[in-house]
Amino acid sequence: MMKFASTILSLALVLASVSHAQTPDPDLTGRWIGAADTTDEGGTKRQEKQTIEIRIEDGKLTAVSVGRTGKGVPLQALQAGSKINLYGYLTLDGGEHLRWKLELKDGKLVGSFSAQHNSPLKWVYDRVGAMTMTKETGVILRQ
């Protein structure tokens, strides 16, 4: 009987941890701004300003990369604890895969940004670099 109770307790703890891991972290939500310090394969360094809006919609984390014009590119958002991976794809000029690997640390999102191109004849170099983002306060997110 004791072994059965122990098994049930273990199963309950596993299910609780799985359920908790799938719950979006509200601390990640908001408008985040920052810059990626990228270097391409040719050695060119750039500072790429970025704005990302992260929300919880229907119990799931969603994200949008907001461009200079204010229009957004939808991103796929995957969260594991305080870490979040964001993926996007731009169709212009042969296609560009975007990826952010970020972690919430001391109220900031820190990690890396990368951009890889599908058209090496047009875009010879892919870019990758470190970035830090801070949450804008007092911003009402787009609906």
C-alpha positions as CSV (number, residue, x, y, z in Angstrom):
1,M,0.0,0.0,0.0
2,M,2.9,2.4,0.8
3,K,4.5,1.7,-2.6
4,F,1.2,2.5,-4.3
5,A,0.8,5.8,-2.4
6,S,4.4,6.7,-3.2
7,T,3.8,6.0,-6.9
8,I,0.7,8.2,-7.0
9,L,2.5,11.0,-5.2
10,S,5.4,10.8,-7.7
11,L,3.0,10.8,-10.7
12,A,1.1,13.9,-9.2
13,L,4.4,15.8,-8.8
14,V,5.4,15.0,-12.4
15,L,2.1,16.1,-13.8
16,A,2.2,19.3,-11.7
17,S,5.7,20.2,-13.0
18,V,4.7,19.5,-16.6
19,S,1.6,21.7,-16.1
20,H,3.7,24.5,-14.6
21,A,6.3,24.3,-17.3
22,Q,3.6,25.0,-20.0
23,T,2.2,28.1,-18.2
24,P,3.4,31.3,-19.9
25,D,5.4,33.5,-17.7
26,P,3.7,36.9,-17.5
27,D,7.0,38.6,-16.6
28,L,8.0,38.0,-20.3
29,T,5.0,39.9,-21.6
30,G,5.3,43.5,-22.8
31,R,7.2,45.5,-25.4
32,W,10.9,44.9,-25.3
33,I,13.5,47.1,-27.0
34,G,17.2,46.6,-27.5
35,A,20.0,46.1,-30.0
36,A,21.9,43.1,-31.3
37,D,25.6,43.6,-31.8
38,T,26.0,41.4,-34.8
39,T,29.0,40.4,-36.9
40,D,28.6,38.7,-40.3
41,E,30.9,36.1,-41.8
42,G,32.8,38.9,-43.6
43,G,33.7,40.6,-40.3
44,T,31.3,43.5,-40.7
45,K,29.9,44.6,-37.3
46,R,26.4,46.1,-37.0
47,Q,24.2,47.3,-34.2
48,E,20.6,46.2,-35.1
49,K,17.9,47.9,-33.1
50,Q,15.0,45.6,-32.4
51,T,11.5,45.8,-30.8
52,I,9.6,42.7,-29.8
53,E,6.1,42.5,-28.3
54,I,5.4,39.4,-26.3
55,R,1.8,38.6,-25.2
56,I,-0.3,35.8,-23.8
57,E,-3.2,35.0,-26.1
58,D,-5.6,32.1,-25.4
59,G,-3.1,30.8,-22.7
60,K,-0.2,30.7,-25.1
61,L,2.8,32.9,-25.5
62,T,2.8,34.9,-28.8
63,A,5.3,37.4,-30.1
64,V,5.7,40.0,-32.9
65,S,8.9,41.7,-34.2
66,V,7.9,45.3,-34.7
67,G,9.7,47.1,-37.6
68,R,10.4,50.8,-38.1
69,T,7.1,51.3,-39.9
70,G,5.2,49.9,-36.8
71,K,4.1,46.8,-38.7
72,G,4.9,43.5,-37.1
73,V,6.2,40.1,-38.3
74,P,4.6,37.3,-36.3
75,L,7.1,35.1,-34.4
76,Q,6.8,31.6,-33.1
77,A,7.4,31.7,-29.3
78,L,8.7,28.7,-27.3
79,Q,9.2,29.1,-23.6
80,A,11.1,26.8,-21.1
81,G,11.1,28.5,-17.7
82,S,12.8,31.9,-17.9
83,K,14.1,31.1,-21.4
84,I,12.3,32.0,-24.6
85,N,13.2,31.2,-28.2
86,L,11.5,33.3,-30.9
87,Y,11.5,32.3,-34.6
88,G,10.4,34.4,-37.6
89,Y,10.7,34.3,-41.4
90,L,11.0,37.2,-43.8
91,T,10.0,36.5,-47.4
92,L,11.8,39.4,-49.1
93,D,14.9,39.0,-51.3
94,G,15.0,35.2,-51.2
95,G,14.0,34.7,-47.6
96,E,15.6,35.3,-44.2
97,H,15.3,33.1,-41.1
98,L,15.3,35.1,-37.8
99,R,16.0,33.6,-34.4
100,W,16.2,35.1,-30.9
101,K,17.5,32.9,-28.0
102,L,16.8,34.9,-24.8
103,E,16.6,34.5,-21.1
104,L,15.0,36.7,-18.5
105,K,17.7,37.8,-16.1
106,D,17.4,40.6,-13.6
107,G,14.4,42.1,-15.5
108,K,16.2,42.0,-18.9
109,L,16.1,39.6,-21.8
110,V,19.6,38.6,-22.6
111,G,20.9,36.2,-25.3
112,S,21.5,36.2,-29.0
113,F,20.0,37.1,-32.4
114,S,20.8,35.4,-35.7
115,A,19.7,36.0,-39.3
116,Q,20.3,33.4,-42.0
117,H,19.5,33.9,-45.7
118,N,18.1,31.5,-48.2
119,S,19.6,33.4,-51.1
120,P,23.4,33.4,-50.7
121,L,23.9,35.0,-54.2
122,K,22.0,38.1,-53.0
123,W,22.9,38.0,-49.3
124,V,26.4,36.6,-49.0
125,Y,26.7,36.8,-45.2
126,D,24.5,35.6,-42.4
127,R,24.6,37.6,-39.1
128,V,24.8,36.5,-35.4
129,G,25.4,38.4,-32.2
130,A,24.7,39.1,-28.6
131,M,21.8,41.2,-27.4
132,T,20.1,42.7,-24.4
133,M,16.5,43.9,-24.3
134,T,14.8,46.0,-21.7
135,K,11.0,46.3,-21.1
136,E,9.4,49.5,-22.1
137,T,7.1,50.8,-19.3
138,G,3.7,52.5,-19.8
139,V,3.3,50.9,-23.3
140,I,-0.1,49.7,-24.4
141,L,0.4,46.7,-26.7
142,R,-1.3,46.5,-30.1
143,Q,-4.4,44.3,-30.4
